[in-house]
Amino acid sequence: MQAPNPQLLLELVNTPMPFGKYKSTLICDLPVYYLEWFARKGFPNGKLGQLLETMLVIKSNGLESLLQPLKVKQGGEKRCF
């Protein structure tokens, strides 16, 4: 099994959703049902789609704790849970 890309994980806690119902919400804070909707309709192309798909896998498998150390390192008011 391949280890998670640390840069990609950092982007999950720092990247806001650029459009839609959850515009400006950090990717890590998006609800699972919204990520599942993208899975059914098709993830956007490019980096955003990769981030959304990765976040769905993380949340679906109960792995949000992977993001906790990154969230703490950033020191901001990020929720991510």
Sequence and secondary structure as in RCSB ss.txt:
>XXXX:A:sequence
MQAPNPQLLLELVNTPMPFGKYKSTLICDLPVYYLEWFARKGFPNGKLGQLLETMLVIKSNGLESLLQPLKVKQG
GEKRCF
>XXXX:A:secstr
     HHHHHHHHH B  SSTTTTSBGGGS HHHHHHHHHH   SHHHHHHHHHHHHHHHTT GGGTHHHHHHH 
SS    
